């Protein structure tokens, strides 16, 4: 019994250190979960608009941009509408891009008018 008590006393500092590390790890996990929750709830409009500015052709203009709970509606005009869906699908911020209405030529500008739907990719 004395020998076991002596071994317990010898290992006690290591046990205290391990318990301290375990408590730190649990605190970091809670903090990480909190930060991940904040990132999930963040507003992505600025990132998406910046992305659209970079990937859309120069002659493409948006008249409507709507984001409701990460359900996007994009309406506008472009001379290269057929190329837009593949361009939008390549974006890491957009998913499930689809055409929402028929494409028709605007008689005033000569450009095709479009309306697409997409989902935010978080």
Protein Blocks (a to p, Z undefined) as FASTA:
>chain_A
ZZmmmmmmmmmmmmmmmmmmmmmmmmmmmmmmmmmmmmmmpcfklmmmmmmmmmpcfkbc
cfbdcdeehiacdddddfklmlmmmmmmmpmkbghiacfbdcdddfknopacdddddddd
ZZ
